[in-house]
Amino acid sequence: MRNRTNTSHSPADSGLECGRTYTHTRHGRVEVTGLWQGTRWVDAVDQPNEGETVVVRYLPPDGETWRDERSALLDDFLAALE
């Protein structure tokens, strides 16, 4: 995982943001590396439009490059956070 000074956040803090770390129930502390809202890359997601697909790219603790990234739909990712 990249050396970041960010501490773990919950999505209730301020939505989901790129570059922040969150505690994932399966992977532990993960860093959000990308958010795709529909076909657009965004920096943060607060309240997506109903029916809009949001994909979260994240890096698990043992990952170091984009090849190690995982992805999940926003609802699945949020459900897996502690």
HELIX and SHEET records of a PDB file:
HELIX    1   1 PRO A   11  SER A   14  1                                   4    
HELIX    2   2 TRP A   66  ASP A   68  5                                   3    
HELIX    3   3 LEU A   74  ALA A   79  1                                   6    
SHEET    1   A 2 LEU A  16  GLU A  17  0                                        
SHEET    2   A 2 ALA A  44  VAL A  45 -1                                        
SHEET    1   B 3 THR A  21  HIS A  24  0                                        
SHEET    2   B 3 GLY A  28  GLN A  37 -1                                        
SHEET    3   B 3 ARG A  40  VAL A  42 -1                                        
SHEET    1   C 4 THR A  21  HIS A  24  0                                        
SHEET    2   C 4 GLY A  28  GLN A  37 -1                                        
SHEET    3   C 4 VAL A  54  LEU A  59 -1                                        
SHEET    4   C 4 ARG A  70  LEU A  73 -1                                        
END                                                                             
